[in-house]
Amino acid sequence: MTEERRHQLVKQVSEKVEEARIAMRNIRQDALKDAKRMKDNKELSEDDLKRVEKEIDGLMSKMQAQIDEAFKAKEKDVLTV
């Protein structure tokens, strides 16, 4: 592969990473909406809502880190001659 082609592949991978981040944000928003709806329906207390929000944010941070790590590994793999 030429260097130009490798850079194109890295760009495609970075676009996929951004799509994954967008999907994760949408999932996070849906989960938070569901939790707030449950609180409004008295299925969750205020403390439970805060705990759920914190847990969701923690999971999202963990997944973001995994995505970033996978991207860096793939980028290194593609750019290595």
C-alpha positions in Angstrom: 0.0 0.0 0.0 1.1 3.5 -0.7 1.4 6.0 2.1 -1.4 8.0 0.6 -3.7 5.0 0.7 -2.7 4.3 4.3 -3.7 7.9 5.2 -7.0 7.4 3.5 -7.7 4.3 5.5 -6.8 6.1 8.7 -9.3 8.9 7.7 -12.0 6.3 7.1 -11.3 4.7 10.5 -11.5 8.1 12.2 -14.9 8.7 10.5 -16.1 5.4 11.8 -14.9 6.3 15.3 -16.8 9.6 15.1 -20.0 7.6 14.1 -19.5 5.4 17.1 -19.2 8.4 19.4 -22.4 9.9 17.9 -24.2 6.6 18.5 -22.9 6.5 22.0 -24.2 10.0 22.7 -27.6 9.1 21.4 -27.7 6.0 23.5 -26.7 8.0 26.6 -29.4 10.6 25.9 -32.0 7.8 25.5 -30.9 6.2 28.7 -31.0 9.5 30.6 -34.5 10.2 29.2 -35.7 6.8 30.3 -34.3 7.3 33.8 -36.0 10.7 34.1 -39.2 9.3 32.8 -39.0 6.6 35.5 -38.4 9.3 38.1 -41.4 11.3 36.9 -43.5 8.1 37.1 -42.3 7.6 40.7 -40.5 4.4 39.7 -37.1 5.9 40.8 -36.2 8.2 43.6 -34.1 11.3 43.2 -31.1 9.5 44.7 -31.6 6.5 42.4 -31.8 8.9 39.4 -28.5 10.5 40.4 -26.9 7.0 40.9 -28.1 5.9 37.5 -26.9 9.0 35.8 -23.5 8.6 37.4 -23.3 4.9 36.3 -24.3 5.8 32.8 -21.7 8.5 32.6 -19.1 6.1 34.0 -20.0 3.4 31.4 -19.8 6.0 28.6 -16.4 7.2 29.7 -15.1 3.6 29.8 -16.4 2.9 26.3 -15.0 6.1 25.0 -11.6 5.1 26.3 -11.9 1.7 24.7 -12.9 3.3 21.3 -9.9 5.7 21.5 -7.5 2.8 22.4 -8.8 0.7 19.5 -8.5 3.7 17.1 -4.9 4.3 18.2 -4.0 0.7 17.8 -5.6 0.5 14.3 -4.0 3.7 13.2 -0.6 2.4 14.3 -1.3 -0.9 12.5 -2.3 0.8 9.2 0.5 3.3 9.2 3.2 0.7 9.9 5.0 -0.3 6.7 
